[in-house]
């Protein structure tokens, strides 16, 4: 068993599961999700993976999970794929929803970087990625609960990139400007062609590529968009 470790949060049925499958080709994957059933199902596909049931919006639960991961060693790759969202404009937005989204999208990422970053720096190598979308760059009417937290997430990562990049840690923000191809998006958008949707396996492959870019050509802002998506 390869003892290089990749930690993936937000292991849902789409991108998160695809990331686990892809990165397990090279790493021992630590997968974090709220659903024990989903993790158990993935274990049948990726027997060497290590599951943790954890709501990353719960600081105490996240710290307990982090402590258990560090007993395995310092991760080589961290992918923060957990996401909090929900529709709502600034006049109707539930403040509690915004607060929860901030805990998931931004604060959980901060806790993970602070926990794993020092070990990566000591090793002189590592990769920290976060998946997001173009809400990080613009505040659309119905994304008031989402855009501010994703923008904060991206800025936090940029700060990490400026600090940790010169110490050998590749930090990147991966914005997915598309509906991801999962059953609920297909049901919600039944009239859209197949070309409109981003495939989770392809997203995972691109994340794998970014995590292993040569040091002479690192990227920070990465925008993934299917050719059928309108800009």
N, C-alpha and C positions, 0 to 999 in steps of 0.2 A: 504494500500500500504506500503510495506517495504521501509523504507527510507534509508537503507544502499545503497550506490551508487557504481556502477561499471562503469568506463569510458573505452570505447573501441574505438580506432582509426582504420582507414582503414577498414570500414565496406563495404567490397566488396561482390560479389555474392557467395564466397566460405567460407573461414575460418571466415572472419569477421561476416557474417550473422549467421553462426553457433554459434559463440561466443555469439552474442546477444541473440539468442534463449536459449542457455544453462544457461548463467549467469542470465537471467531474471527469472529463477526458484527461485533465492534467493535474487536478487538485483533489485533496480531500475536502469536500464541501460541507460547511456548516450552514444549515438552512434554518431560517427563523420565520415563523408564521404564527398566526393566531389559531389556525385550524389544525388540531392534532390529526384529524382524519386525512387531510391533504398530505401532511408530512408522512404519515404511515403509507399512503399510496405511493408516494415518490420513493420511499425506501425500497419498495419492491423493484423499482427500475434502477435505482442507484444504491445498492446495498451498503456501500462504504460511507455514505453520507451520515452526518450527525445532526439529528433534529432537535430543535428547541422550540417549544410552544411559548410564545411571548408576545404581548402587546407592547410594541415599542413606544407607545404613548404613555406607558406606565413607567416612570423613571426607576422605581425600586425594582420592578421585574426586569427591566432592561439591564440594570447594574448587576443583578444576580446572574443573568445570562452572560454578560460580558466577563464576569469573574470566572464562570465555568469554561468559557472559550479560552481565556488566557491560560488556564491549566493545561490546555492542549499545546499551547505555544503561540507565538505572535503570528497573526495572519499575514500572508503574502499579498492577498487581494481582499479588499472590502468593496462590496457593491450594495449601496443603499437603494433598494428598489421599493421599499415600503412607501405608501402614498396615502395621504388624507385629502379628500376633496369633497365635492358636493356643490350643487347649483345654488345661486342666490345673489341678488344685487345688494348694494350697500344699504338700501332702505329696509330690506326684509331679512338680511343676514342674521342668523342666530350667533351672538358673540361666542357662545360655548363651542360652536362648530369651528369657528376660526381658531380658537385657542387649541382645540384638539388637533386640528390640521397642523398648526405650528409645532406642536409637540412631536408629531409624526415626521413631518417633512424636514424640519430644521433642527429642533432640539435633540432628537434621537441621533441625527447625523453628527452633531457636535459631541455627544457622549461617546459615540463610536470612534470618532477621530481622536479624541483625547485619550481614549483607552488603548487604541492600537497604533496610533501615530508614533509615539516614542520608540516602540520596538522596531517599527519599520525604519525610522531614522537611524537607530543603532545598527541595523543590518545594512543600511545604505541602499535599500531597494524596497519596492512595493508599489502597489497601485490602489488608489481610492477613486471609485466611480460612483456617481449618483445618476439615476434615471429621472427625467422630468419631461417637461414639454414647453411649448412656447409661451405658456402662461408666465414663465419666469421673466419674459421680456416685455409683456404687455398686459394691461388690465382691461379685459373685455367685460362687458356689462354683467354677464351672469357668472363670472368667475371670482367674485369678491372674496369668497372663502378660500380660494385656491391660489390665485396669482400672488398675493402678498407673501404667502409662506414659501412658494416655489422660488420667488425672486430672492427672498432671504436665504434660501438653501443654496442657490447658485452663488450669491455673494460670499457666503461662508466658505464654499468650495474654492472660490477664486482667492480668498485670503489664505486658505490652506495651500493652494498651488504656489503662491508667491513665497510662502515660508518654507514649504517642504520640497518643492521642485528642485532647488539647488542642492538639496541633501539626498537626492536620488529617488524621491517618491513622485510617481506620476499621478496627478490629480486631474480628473476630467468630468465635465458635466455633459450628459447625453440627453438632449431634448428630442422627444419623439413627437413630431408634428403630424399626428395621424390617429385615427381610430385603430386600436389594436384588434387583431382578428381573434376574438373570443366569442363564445355563444351569445352573450348578452348584447354585444355591439352589433352582431349580425341581426339579432332580433329587433334591436332599436333602429337599425338602418337597413331595412330589407330591400330597398330599391337601389342600393349602391353596388357597383360592380366589384368584382374580386380585387381589381387593381387599386381600389380605394383604401384597402386595409393593409396595415403593416403586420407581417407574420412574426409571431413570437420567436420562432427558431432563427429567423434572419436577424432580428434585433439582438438575440443572444450571441450570434456569430460576430456581429459588429462590435459588441461590447468586448468579446474575447480578443478581437483584433486590436481594439484601443488599449486594452490592458497590457498588450505585449508589443506596443510600438517601439521601434528603436529609439534610443535616447536622443538621437540627432533630429528626430521628427515627431516629437510629442505634440499632441493637440490638447487644448482645454475645452473649448466650446465645440460640441459636435451636434449637428442637426440632422436627424434622420427623417426622411419624408418619402413615401412611395410616389412613383411617377404619376399615379392617378389622382393624387391629392392636389387641390387647388391652393396656390400660394396665397 
